Amino acid sequence: MTDLGPEWVPDAEGVPHREAGRVVLFDADGRLLLAIGHDLHQPERHWWFTIGGGLERGESPQEGAVRELREETGILLAPSELVGPVLYRRAEFDFLNVTARQDEWFFVAHTTVVALDHEGWTNLEREVVDGQRWWDLDDLERESSTRGL
């Protein structure tokens, strides 16, 4: 349908839509894992975001969140290790010259694993994800104030 991928299905208004599970992941030192990416069609646009992505058919938000965590970082957690959902939101955004909608369930989790593995990345992720970083929350707050994030 679009460059977004097969999991995106047109909603009643014809806008690509999917459901997603996302993980707000902290390490043993209280650092938060975020990824940074850009839009292929507008490379100057970049943003930090939590780990996660679209649900596969029949998956619960928890199952999708831990699968995405494993694929995007190599970190293995069970759905029962997630707290939440702590937040649900319906987001609308532009990406790859397409306006899309996503229903997102956010979960909190903790890990002692900090080494990241990107073997599970999709081709699109390899093209648009520029990196991942463990953020000390004070550093993240300073960075967001400095850059107006």
DSSP file with accessible surface (Angstrom, degrees, kcal/mol):
  #  RESIDUE AA STRUCTURE BP1 BP2  ACC     N-H-->O    O-->H-N    N-H-->O    O-->H-N    TCO  KAPPA ALPHA  PHI   PSI    X-CA   Y-CA   Z-CA
    1    1 A M              0   0  135      0, 0.0     2,-0.3     0, 0.0     8,-0.1   0.000 360.0 360.0 360.0 -50.3    0.0    0.0    0.0
    2    2 A T    >   -     0   0   41      3,-0.2     3,-0.8     6,-0.1     6,-0.1  -0.838 360.0 -89.4-139.7-177.3    2.7    2.5    1.0
    3    3 A D  T 3  S+     0   0  110     93,-0.3    93,-0.1    -2,-0.3    94,-0.1   0.550 109.6  83.1 -72.1  -8.7    6.4    2.5    1.8
    4    4 A L  T 3  S-     0   0    7      1,-0.2    -1,-0.2    91,-0.1     3,-0.1   0.836  99.8-106.5 -69.6 -35.0    5.4    1.9    5.4
    5    5 A G    X   -     0   0   20     -3,-0.8     3,-1.4     1,-0.1    -1,-0.2  -0.494  32.2 -69.4 125.6 166.9    5.0   -1.8    5.2
    6    6 A P  T 3  S+     0   0  126      0, 0.0    -1,-0.1     0, 0.0    -2,-0.0   0.689 117.0  69.2 -69.5 -19.6    2.3   -4.5    5.1
    7    7 A E  T 3  S+     0   0   80     -3,-0.1     2,-0.6     2,-0.0    12,-0.2   0.645  80.2  91.7 -75.1 -10.4    1.3   -4.1    8.7
    8    8 A W    <   -     0   0   16     -3,-1.4    10,-0.2    10,-0.1    -6,-0.1  -0.765  59.7-175.2 -88.4 119.2   -0.2   -0.7    7.9
    9    9 A V  E     -A   17   0A  90      8,-2.7     8,-1.6    -2,-0.6     2,-0.1  -0.921  31.2-105.4-117.0 137.0   -3.9   -1.1    7.0
   10   10 A P  E     -A   16   0A  68      0, 0.0     2,-0.0     0, 0.0     5,-0.0  -0.367  35.4-144.8 -61.4 134.7   -6.1    1.7    5.7
   11   11 A D    >   -     0   0   43      4,-2.2     3,-2.3    -2,-0.1     6,-0.0  -0.141  43.3 -73.8 -84.7-170.3   -8.6    2.9    8.4
   12   12 A A  T 3  S+     0   0  115      1,-0.3    -1,-0.0     2,-0.1     0, 0.0   0.775 137.3  47.5 -60.3 -24.8  -12.1    4.1    7.6
   13   13 A E  T 3  S-     0   0  142      2,-0.2    -1,-0.3     3,-0.0     0, 0.0   0.330 121.1-106.9 -96.8   4.8  -10.7    7.4    6.2
   14   14 A G  S <  S+     0   0   47     -3,-2.3    -2,-0.1     1,-0.3     3,-0.0   0.544  74.7 138.9  83.4   7.5   -8.1    5.6    4.1
   15   15 A V        -     0   0   24      1,-0.1    -4,-2.2    -6,-0.0    -1,-0.3  -0.706  63.4-105.6 -87.0 132.4   -5.2    6.6    6.4
   16   16 A P  E     +A   10   0A   9      0, 0.0    85,-2.7     0, 0.0     2,-0.3  -0.341  50.1 179.6 -57.0 134.4   -2.6    3.9    7.0
   17   17 A H  E     +Ab   9 101A  40     -8,-1.6    -8,-2.7    83,-0.2     2,-0.3  -0.985  14.0 163.2-142.0 144.7   -3.1    2.6   10.6
   18   18 A R  E     - b   0 102A  44     83,-1.4    85,-2.1    -2,-0.3     2,-0.3  -0.969  32.0-119.4-151.9 167.1   -1.5    0.0   12.9
   19   19 A E  E     - b   0 103A  88     -2,-0.3    36,-3.0    83,-0.2     2,-0.3  -0.845  34.1-169.7-106.3 147.7   -1.4   -0.9   16.6
   20   20 A A  E     -Cb  54 104A   0     83,-2.8    85,-2.2    -2,-0.3     2,-0.4  -0.974  21.9-145.3-141.4 152.7    2.0   -1.0   18.4
   21   21 A G  E     -Cb  53 105A   0     32,-2.1    32,-1.9    -2,-0.3     2,-0.3  -0.962  23.9-171.6-114.5 133.7    3.6   -2.0   21.6
   22   22 A R  E     -Cb  52 106A  17     83,-2.8    85,-2.2    -2,-0.4     2,-0.5  -0.937  11.8-144.5-128.9 150.5    6.4    0.2   23.0
   23   23 A V  E     -Cb  51 107A   0     28,-3.2     2,-0.9    -2,-0.3    28,-0.9  -0.967   7.3-158.4-122.4 124.1    8.9   -0.3   25.9
   24   24 A V  E     - b   0 108A  28     83,-3.6    85,-2.1    -2,-0.5     2,-0.5  -0.884  33.8-166.8 -93.2  99.7   10.2    2.4   28.2
   25   25 A L  E     - b   0 109A   0     -2,-0.9     8,-2.5     8,-0.5     2,-0.4  -0.831  14.2-172.2-106.3 129.1   13.3    0.4   29.2
   26   26 A F  E     -Db  32 110A  41     83,-2.4    85,-2.2    -2,-0.5     6,-0.2  -0.906  13.2-141.8-115.4 144.6   15.6    1.2   32.1
   27   27 A D    >   -     0   0    4      4,-2.0     3,-2.1    -2,-0.4    85,-0.2  -0.327  42.2 -86.3 -92.0-177.7   18.9   -0.4   33.0
   28   28 A A  T 3  S+     0   0   82     83,-0.5    84,-0.1     1,-0.3    -1,-0.0   0.724 129.1  54.9 -64.4 -20.7   20.2   -1.2   36.5
   29   29 A D  T 3  S-     0   0  129      2,-0.1    -1,-0.3    83,-0.0    83,-0.1   0.314 121.0-106.3 -93.3   6.5   21.7    2.3   36.7
   30   30 A G  S <  S+     0   0   35     -3,-2.1   107,-0.3     1,-0.3     2,-0.2   0.609  70.0 148.3  80.5  12.6   18.3    3.9   35.9
   31   31 A R        -     0   0   73    105,-0.1    -4,-2.0   106,-0.1     2,-0.4  -0.560  42.2-131.8 -81.9 148.3   19.3    5.0   32.4
   32   32 A L  E     -DE  26 135A  19    103,-2.9   103,-3.6    -6,-0.2     2,-0.5  -0.835  11.5-134.5-102.4 132.9   16.6    5.0   29.7
   33   33 A L  E     + E   0 134A   0     -8,-2.5    -8,-0.5    -2,-0.4    18,-0.4  -0.765  32.2 168.1 -89.5 124.1   17.1    3.4   26.3
   34   34 A L  E     - E   0 133A  16     99,-2.4    99,-3.0    -2,-0.5     2,-0.3  -0.960  23.2-143.4-130.2 153.2   16.1    5.5   23.3
   35   35 A A  E     -FE  49 132A   1     14,-3.1    14,-2.7    -2,-0.3     2,-0.4  -0.815   9.8-148.2-109.4 153.4   16.6    5.2   19.6
   36   36 A I  E     +FE  48 131A  32     95,-2.6    94,-2.5    -2,-0.3    95,-1.4  -0.971  25.6 160.7-121.9 137.6   17.2    8.0   17.1
   37   37 A G  E     -FE  47 129A   1     10,-2.1    10,-1.9    -2,-0.4     2,-0.3  -0.889  22.7-142.3-144.4 178.2   16.1    7.9   13.6
   38   38 A H  E     -F   46   0A  32     90,-2.1     2,-0.5    -2,-0.3     8,-0.2  -0.900  27.6-101.9-139.8 167.8   15.3   10.1   10.6
   39   39 A D  E >   -F   42   0A   0      6,-1.5     3,-0.8     3,-0.7     6,-0.3  -0.827  22.8-145.3 -94.8 123.9   12.9   10.3    7.7
   40   40 A L  T 3  S+     0   0   62     -2,-0.5    -1,-0.1     1,-0.2     4,-0.0   0.856 101.6  46.5 -56.6 -37.0   14.3    9.0    4.4
   41   41 A H  T 3  S+     0   0   81      1,-0.3    -1,-0.2     2,-0.1    54,-0.0   0.616 126.5  29.0 -83.0 -15.4   12.3   11.5    2.4
   42   42 A Q  E X  S+F   39   0A  62     -3,-0.8     3,-2.6     3,-0.1    -3,-0.7  -0.584  71.1 178.3-139.9  75.0   13.3   14.4    4.7
   43   43 A P  E 3  S+     0   0A  82      0, 0.0    -3,-0.1     0, 0.0    -2,-0.1   0.713  76.6  66.4 -59.2 -20.3   16.7   13.5    6.2
   44   44 A E  E 3  S+     0   0A 135     -6,-0.1     2,-0.6    -4,-0.0    -4,-0.1   0.707  85.4  86.2 -72.9 -17.2   16.9   16.7    8.2
   45   45 A R  E <   +     0   0A  78     -3,-2.6    -6,-1.5    -6,-0.3     2,-0.3  -0.746  57.4 155.5 -84.2 120.5   14.0   15.5   10.3
   46   46 A H  E     +F   38   0A 109     -2,-0.6     2,-0.3    -8,-0.2    -8,-0.2  -0.972  13.1 174.9-142.5 158.6   15.2   13.3   13.1
   47   47 A W  E     -F   37   0A  84    -10,-1.9   -10,-2.1    -2,-0.3     2,-0.3  -0.988  29.7-115.5-159.9 154.6   13.8   12.3   16.5
   48   48 A W  E     +F   36   0A  73     -2,-0.3     2,-0.3   -12,-0.2   -12,-0.2  -0.751  40.6 170.0 -91.3 146.0   14.4   10.2   19.6
   49   49 A F  E     -F   35   0A  48    -14,-2.7   -14,-3.1    -2,-0.3     2,-0.1  -0.978  33.4 -97.1-154.7 161.4   11.9    7.4   20.4
   50   50 A T        -     0   0   22     -2,-0.3     2,-0.2   -16,-0.2   -26,-0.1  -0.372  49.1 -93.3 -76.7 161.0   11.2    4.4   22.6
   51   51 A I  E    S+C   23   0A   0    -28,-0.9   -28,-3.2   -18,-0.4     2,-0.3  -0.503  79.2  78.8 -73.7 139.6   11.8    0.8   21.4
   52   52 A G  E     -C   22   0A   5    -30,-0.3     2,-0.3    16,-0.2   -30,-0.2  -0.897  41.2-177.8 150.3-178.6    8.8   -0.9   19.9
   53   53 A G  E     -C   21   0A   2    -32,-1.9   -32,-2.1    -2,-0.3    15,-0.1  -0.982  40.6 -15.5 174.7-166.8    6.7   -1.2   16.8
   54   54 A G  E     -C   20   0A   5     -2,-0.3   -34,-0.3   -34,-0.2     2,-0.2  -0.176  57.3-118.5 -65.0 144.4    3.7   -2.7   15.1
   55   55 A L        -     0   0   25    -36,-3.0   -36,-0.2   -48,-0.1     2,-0.2  -0.555  23.3-132.2 -79.0 142.6    1.8   -5.7   16.4
   56   56 A E    >   -     0   0  107     -2,-0.2     3,-2.5     4,-0.2     8,-0.1  -0.561  47.4 -68.2 -87.3 160.8    1.7   -8.9   14.3
   57   57 A R  T 3  S+     0   0  252      1,-0.3    -1,-0.1    -2,-0.2     3,-0.1  -0.210 122.2   8.7 -52.5 127.3   -1.7  -10.6   13.7
   58   58 A G  T 3  S+     0   0   78      1,-0.3     2,-0.3    -3,-0.1    -1,-0.3   0.393  97.0 131.4  83.9  -2.6   -3.0  -12.2   16.9
   59   59 A E    <   -     0   0   37     -3,-2.5    -1,-0.3     4,-0.1    -4,-0.1  -0.621  52.1-135.1 -84.3 142.8   -0.3  -10.5   19.1
   60   60 A S     >  -     0   0   35     -2,-0.3     4,-2.8    -3,-0.1     5,-0.3  -0.484  32.1-105.7 -80.9 162.8   -1.2   -8.7   22.3
   61   61 A P  H  > S+     0   0   28      0, 0.0     4,-2.4     0, 0.0     5,-0.1   0.900 123.1  51.2 -56.9 -37.9    0.4   -5.3   23.0
   62   62 A Q  H  > S+     0   0   63      2,-0.2     4,-2.2     1,-0.2     5,-0.2   0.929 110.8  47.1 -64.3 -46.6    2.6   -7.0   25.6
   63   63 A E  H  > S+     0   0   90      1,-0.2     4,-2.1     2,-0.2    -1,-0.2   0.915 114.0  47.9 -62.1 -42.4    3.7   -9.8   23.2
   64   64 A G  H  X S+     0   0    0     -4,-2.8     4,-2.9     2,-0.2     5,-0.2   0.898 109.4  53.7 -65.0 -39.5    4.4   -7.3   20.5
   65   65 A A  H  X S+     0   0    0     -4,-2.4     4,-2.4    -5,-0.3    -2,-0.2   0.932 111.7  43.3 -63.2 -45.0    6.4   -5.1   22.8
   66   66 A V  H  X S+     0   0   14     -4,-2.2     4,-2.3     2,-0.2    11,-0.2   0.871 114.2  51.4 -72.0 -32.9    8.7   -7.9   23.9
   67   67 A R  H  X S+     0   0   17     -4,-2.1     4,-2.9    -5,-0.2     5,-0.2   0.951 112.2  46.2 -64.4 -47.4    9.1   -9.2   20.4
   68   68 A E  H  X S+     0   0   15     -4,-2.9     4,-2.8     1,-0.2     5,-0.3   0.908 110.8  53.3 -62.0 -40.4   10.0   -5.7   19.1
   69   69 A L  H  X>S+     0   0    0     -4,-2.4     4,-1.9    -5,-0.2     6,-0.8   0.936 111.6  45.7 -58.6 -46.2   12.4   -5.3   22.0
   70   70 A R  H  X5S+     0   0  112     -4,-2.3     4,-1.9     4,-0.2    50,-0.3   0.941 116.0  45.4 -62.8 -46.1   14.2   -8.6   21.1
   71   71 A E  H  <5S+     0   0   40     -4,-2.9    49,-0.7     1,-0.2    -2,-0.2   0.882 120.0  39.0 -66.1 -38.9   14.3   -7.7   17.4
   72   72 A E  H  <5S+     0   0   12     -4,-2.8    -1,-0.2    -5,-0.2    -2,-0.2   0.673 136.9  11.2 -89.8 -17.9   15.5   -4.1   17.9
   73   73 A T  H  <5S-     0   0    0     -4,-1.9    44,-3.1    -5,-0.3    -3,-0.2   0.541  88.1-120.7-133.1 -18.8   18.0   -4.7   20.8
   74   74 A G     << +     0   0   32     -4,-1.9     2,-0.4    -5,-0.7    -4,-0.2   0.429  67.0 138.3  83.5  -0.7   18.6   -8.4   21.3
   75   75 A I        -     0   0    2     -6,-0.8     2,-0.6    42,-0.2    -1,-0.3  -0.675  44.0-147.5 -84.2 126.7   17.2   -8.0   24.9
   76   76 A L        +     0   0  128     -2,-0.4     2,-0.3    -3,-0.1    -9,-0.1  -0.848  27.2 157.9-100.4 123.1   15.0  -10.9   25.9
   77   77 A L        -     0   0   23     -2,-0.6    -7,-0.1   -11,-0.2    -8,-0.1  -0.962  35.9-123.4-134.0 155.3   12.1  -10.2   28.3
   78   78 A A    >   -     0   0   37     -2,-0.3     3,-2.3     1,-0.1     4,-0.3  -0.684  29.4-114.5 -91.3 151.1    8.8  -12.1   29.0
   79   79 A P  G >  S+     0   0   55      0, 0.0     3,-1.7     0, 0.0    -1,-0.1   0.864 116.9  63.1 -52.1 -33.1    5.5  -10.3   28.7
   80   80 A S  G 3  S+     0   0  110      1,-0.3   -18,-0.0     3,-0.0     0, 0.0   0.674  92.1  64.6 -68.5 -15.2    5.1  -10.8   32.4
   81   81 A E  G <  S+     0   0  103     -3,-2.3    29,-0.4     2,-0.1     2,-0.3   0.537  85.1  94.3 -84.3  -5.2    8.2   -8.7   33.1
   82   82 A L    <   -     0   0   19     -3,-1.7     2,-0.5    -4,-0.3    27,-0.2  -0.642  68.2-142.9 -86.9 144.2    6.5   -5.6   31.6
   83   83 A V  E     -G  108   0A  84     25,-3.0    25,-2.2    -2,-0.3     3,-0.4  -0.905  50.7 -44.7-102.6 129.3    4.6   -3.1   33.8
   84   84 A G  E     -     0   0A  38     -2,-0.5     2,-0.2     1,-0.3    23,-0.1  -0.772  51.5 -95.1 120.3-166.2    1.5   -1.7   32.4
   85   85 A P  E     +     0   0A  66      0, 0.0    -1,-0.3     0, 0.0    22,-0.2   0.122  55.9 176.5 -73.3 140.9    0.4   -0.5   30.0
   86   86 A V  E     +     0   0A  83     20,-2.6     2,-0.3    -3,-0.4    21,-0.2   0.553  66.7  19.0 -96.0 -14.8    1.3    2.7   31.7
   87   87 A L  E     -G  106   0A  91     19,-1.1    19,-3.1     2,-0.0     2,-0.4  -0.972  57.5-169.1-155.9 138.9    0.2    4.8   28.7
   88   88 A Y  E     +G  105   0A 100     -2,-0.3     2,-0.3    17,-0.2    17,-0.2  -0.993  19.7 167.1-123.7 137.4   -2.1    4.5   25.7
   89   89 A R  E     -G  104   0A 120     15,-2.2    15,-3.3    -2,-0.4     2,-0.6  -0.996  33.3-138.2-146.8 154.5   -2.1    7.0   22.9
   90   90 A R  E     -G  103   0A 163     -2,-0.3     2,-0.3    13,-0.2    13,-0.2  -0.965  32.3-167.4-108.9 115.3   -3.3    7.4   19.4
   91   91 A A  E     -G  102   0A  14     11,-3.2    11,-2.7    -2,-0.6     2,-0.4  -0.818  15.4-165.6-108.5 145.8   -0.7    9.2   17.4
   92   92 A E  E     +G  101   0A 118     -2,-0.3     2,-0.3     9,-0.2     9,-0.2  -1.000  25.8 153.9-126.2 129.9   -0.9   10.7   13.9
   93   93 A F  E     -G  100   0A  63      7,-2.4     7,-3.2    -2,-0.4     2,-0.5  -0.968  41.2-114.7-151.0 163.6    2.4   11.5   12.2
   94   94 A D  E     +G   99   0A  81     -2,-0.3     2,-0.3     5,-0.2     5,-0.2  -0.904  39.3 158.1-104.5 133.3    4.0   12.0    8.8
   95   95 A F  E >   +G   98   0A  24      3,-2.7     3,-1.2    -2,-0.5   -91,-0.1  -0.955  65.8   3.2-155.7 133.6    6.7    9.5    7.7
   96   96 A L  T 3  S-     0   0    4     -2,-0.3   -93,-0.3     1,-0.3     3,-0.1   0.872 130.0 -59.2  57.6  38.7    8.0    8.6    4.2
   97   97 A N  T 3  S+     0   0  115      1,-0.2     2,-0.4   -94,-0.1    -1,-0.3   0.753 117.5 110.8  63.0  25.8    5.7   11.2    2.7
   98   98 A V  E <   - G   0  95A  28     -3,-1.2    -3,-2.7   -96,-0.0     2,-0.5  -0.992  66.3-134.8-129.8 136.8    2.7    9.5    4.2
   99   99 A T  E     + G   0  94A  60     -2,-0.4     2,-0.3    -5,-0.2    -5,-0.2  -0.812  37.6 178.7 -85.8 128.7    0.4   10.6    7.0
  100  100 A A  E     - G   0  93A   0     -7,-3.2    -7,-2.4    -2,-0.5     2,-0.4  -0.906  22.6-143.9-132.0 158.6   -0.1    7.5    9.3
  101  101 A R  E     -bG  17  92A  46    -85,-2.7   -83,-1.4    -2,-0.3     2,-0.4  -0.973  15.7-175.3-124.2 142.2   -2.0    6.7   12.5
  102  102 A Q  E     -bG  18  91A   5    -11,-2.7   -11,-3.2    -2,-0.4     2,-0.6  -0.992  19.9-148.7-141.4 128.3   -0.8    4.4   15.3
  103  103 A D  E     -bG  19  90A   6    -85,-2.1   -83,-2.8    -2,-0.4     2,-0.4  -0.868  31.3-165.0 -90.0 124.0   -2.5    3.2   18.5
  104  104 A E  E     -bG  20  89A   6    -15,-3.3   -15,-2.2    -2,-0.6     2,-0.5  -0.948  20.7-163.9-124.2 133.4    0.3    2.7   21.0
  105  105 A W  E     -bG  21  88A  54    -85,-2.2   -83,-2.8    -2,-0.4     2,-0.4  -0.965  17.5-154.3-110.2 124.9    0.5    0.9   24.3
  106  106 A F  E     -bG  22  87A  17    -19,-3.1   -20,-2.6    -2,-0.5   -19,-1.1  -0.852  11.8-175.0-104.5 136.6    3.6    1.8   26.4
  107  107 A F  E     -b   23   0A   1    -85,-2.2   -83,-3.6    -2,-0.4     2,-0.4  -0.910  18.1-134.4-125.4 152.5    5.1   -0.5   29.0
  108  108 A V  E     +bG  24  83A  32    -25,-2.2   -25,-3.0    -2,-0.3     2,-0.3  -0.865  30.2 167.2-105.4 141.5    7.9    0.0   31.5
  109  109 A A  E     -b   25   0A   0    -85,-2.1   -83,-2.4    -2,-0.4     2,-0.3  -0.974  22.8-144.1-148.6 161.2   10.6   -2.6   32.0
  110  110 A H  E     +b   26   0A 121    -29,-0.4     2,-0.3    -2,-0.3   -83,-0.2  -0.954  18.6 178.1-127.0 147.9   14.0   -3.0   33.6
  111  111 A T        -     0   0   15    -85,-2.2   -83,-0.5    -2,-0.3   -34,-0.0  -0.972  33.0-151.2-144.5 156.5   17.0   -5.0   32.5
  112  112 A T  S    S+     0   0  125     -2,-0.3     2,-0.5   -85,-0.2   -85,-0.1   0.471  77.3  95.5-100.2  -7.9   20.6   -5.7   33.5
  113  113 A V        +     0   0   68      1,-0.1    -2,-0.1   -86,-0.0   -38,-0.1  -0.704  38.8 162.4 -85.2 126.3   21.6   -6.2   29.9
  114  114 A V        +     0   0   64     -2,-0.5     2,-0.3   -87,-0.1    -1,-0.1   0.568  44.3  99.0-118.4 -16.5   23.1   -3.1   28.3
  115  115 A A        -     0   0   80    -41,-0.1     2,-0.4     1,-0.0   -42,-0.0  -0.563  65.8-145.5 -72.2 133.4   24.9   -4.5   25.2
  116  116 A L        -     0   0   48     -2,-0.3     2,-0.4    16,-0.1   -42,-0.2  -0.826  12.8-162.4-109.0 143.2   22.6   -4.1   22.2
  117  117 A D        -     0   0   78    -44,-3.1     3,-0.3    -2,-0.4   -42,-0.2  -0.987   6.7-173.3-124.1 127.7   22.2   -6.4   19.2
  118  118 A H    >   +     0   0   65     -2,-0.4     3,-1.7     1,-0.2    -1,-0.1   0.154  51.7 113.1-108.8  19.5   20.7   -5.1   15.9
  119  119 A E  T 3  S+     0   0  149      1,-0.3    -1,-0.2   -46,-0.1   -47,-0.1   0.790  74.8  56.6 -62.2 -28.3   20.5   -8.4   14.0
  120  120 A G  T 3  S+     0   0   36    -49,-0.7    -1,-0.3    -3,-0.3   -48,-0.1   0.407  78.5 125.3 -86.4   2.8   16.7   -8.4   14.1
  121  121 A W    <   -     0   0   31     -3,-1.7     2,-0.1   -49,-0.1   -49,-0.1  -0.361  58.3-127.9 -64.8 141.6   16.3   -5.0   12.4
  122  122 A T     >  -     0   0   67      1,-0.1     4,-2.4    -2,-0.0     5,-0.2  -0.327  29.7-102.1 -76.0 168.3   14.2   -4.8    9.3
  123  123 A N  H  > S+     0   0  132      1,-0.2     4,-1.4     2,-0.2     5,-0.1   0.914 125.0  51.2 -58.4 -42.1   15.5   -3.3    6.1
  124  124 A L  H  > S+     0   0   46      1,-0.2     4,-2.1     2,-0.2     3,-0.4   0.931 108.5  50.7 -62.8 -43.8   13.6   -0.1    6.8
  125  125 A E  H  > S+     0   0   29      1,-0.2     4,-2.8     2,-0.2    -1,-0.2   0.916 107.3  54.3 -60.2 -40.0   15.0    0.1   10.4
  126  126 A R  H  < S+     0   0  121     -4,-2.4    -1,-0.2     1,-0.2    -2,-0.2   0.833 113.0  44.6 -62.6 -29.8   18.5   -0.3    8.9
  127  127 A E  H  < S+     0   0  109     -4,-1.4    -1,-0.2    -3,-0.4    -2,-0.2   0.817 126.1  25.9 -82.1 -33.8   17.8    2.7    6.7
  128  128 A V  H  < S+     0   0   14     -4,-2.1   -90,-2.1    -5,-0.1     2,-0.7   0.640  97.4  85.7-112.0 -17.8   16.2    5.1    9.2
  129  129 A V  E  <  -E   37   0A  20     -4,-2.8   -92,-0.3    -5,-0.3     3,-0.1  -0.791  49.3-176.2 -89.7 119.4   17.4    4.2   12.7
  130  130 A D  E     -     0   0A  96    -94,-2.5     2,-0.3    -2,-0.7   -93,-0.2   0.642  56.5 -50.9 -90.0 -18.3   20.7    6.0   13.2
  131  131 A G  E     -E   36   0A  22    -95,-1.4   -95,-2.6     2,-0.0     2,-0.3  -0.958  43.9-111.4 166.6 176.8   21.5    4.6   16.6
  132  132 A Q  E     -E   35   0A  33     -2,-0.3     2,-0.4   -97,-0.3   -97,-0.2  -0.980  27.0-171.8-135.5 148.9   20.4    3.8   20.2
  133  133 A R  E     -E   34   0A 103    -99,-3.0   -99,-2.4    -2,-0.3     2,-0.6  -0.997  26.0-131.3-147.1 139.6   21.6    5.3   23.4
  134  134 A W  E     -E   33   0A  29     -2,-0.4     2,-0.5  -101,-0.2  -101,-0.2  -0.806  35.8-155.3 -84.3 119.8   21.2    4.7   27.1
  135  135 A W  E     -E   32   0A   3   -103,-3.6  -103,-2.9    -2,-0.6     2,-0.3  -0.870  15.9-137.4-104.9 128.9   20.4    8.1   28.6
  136  136 A D     >  -     0   0   62     -2,-0.5     4,-2.6  -105,-0.2     5,-0.2  -0.647  29.4-127.0 -69.4 134.9   21.0    9.2   32.1
  137  137 A L  H  > S+     0   0   83     -2,-0.3     4,-2.5  -107,-0.3     5,-0.2   0.860 108.3  52.4 -62.8 -33.2   17.8   11.0   33.0
  138  138 A D  H  > S+     0   0   95      2,-0.2     4,-2.4     1,-0.2    -1,-0.2   0.920 111.0  47.5 -66.2 -42.0   19.6   14.2   34.1
  139  139 A D  H  > S+     0   0   62      2,-0.2     4,-2.8     1,-0.2    -2,-0.2   0.906 111.5  51.2 -64.2 -39.8   21.6   14.2   30.8
  140  140 A L  H  X S+     0   0   37     -4,-2.6     4,-2.8     2,-0.2    -2,-0.2   0.924 109.8  49.3 -63.6 -42.4   18.3   13.7   28.8
  141  141 A E  H  X S+     0   0  126     -4,-2.5     4,-2.2    -5,-0.2    -2,-0.2   0.931 112.6  47.5 -63.0 -43.5   16.7   16.6   30.7
  142  142 A R  H  X S+     0   0  143     -4,-2.4     4,-2.5     2,-0.2     5,-0.2   0.926 112.9  49.3 -62.7 -43.9   19.7   18.9   29.9
  143  143 A E  H  X S+     0   0   47     -4,-2.8     4,-2.4     1,-0.2     6,-0.3   0.925 111.3  48.6 -62.6 -42.5   19.7   17.8   26.3
  144  144 A S  H  X>S+     0   0   36     -4,-2.8     5,-1.8     1,-0.2     4,-0.9   0.884 113.1  47.4 -69.8 -33.6   16.0   18.4   25.9
  145  145 A S  H  <5S+     0   0   85     -4,-2.2    -1,-0.2    -5,-0.2    -2,-0.2   0.909 114.0  47.6 -70.5 -40.4   16.2   21.9   27.5
  146  146 A T  H  <5S+     0   0  117     -4,-2.5    -2,-0.2     1,-0.2    -1,-0.2   0.907 122.5  33.1 -65.9 -42.4   19.2   22.8   25.4
  147  147 A R  H  <5S-     0   0  162     -4,-2.4    -1,-0.2    -5,-0.2    -2,-0.2   0.426 106.9-118.6 -95.9  -3.4   17.7   21.7   22.1
  148  148 A G  T  <5       0   0   67     -4,-0.9    -3,-0.2    -5,-0.2    -4,-0.1   0.852 360.0 360.0  70.0  33.0   14.1   22.5   22.9
  149  149 A L      <       0   0  124     -5,-1.8    -1,-0.2    -6,-0.3  -102,-0.0  -0.413 360.0 360.0 -77.5 360.0   13.0   18.8   22.6
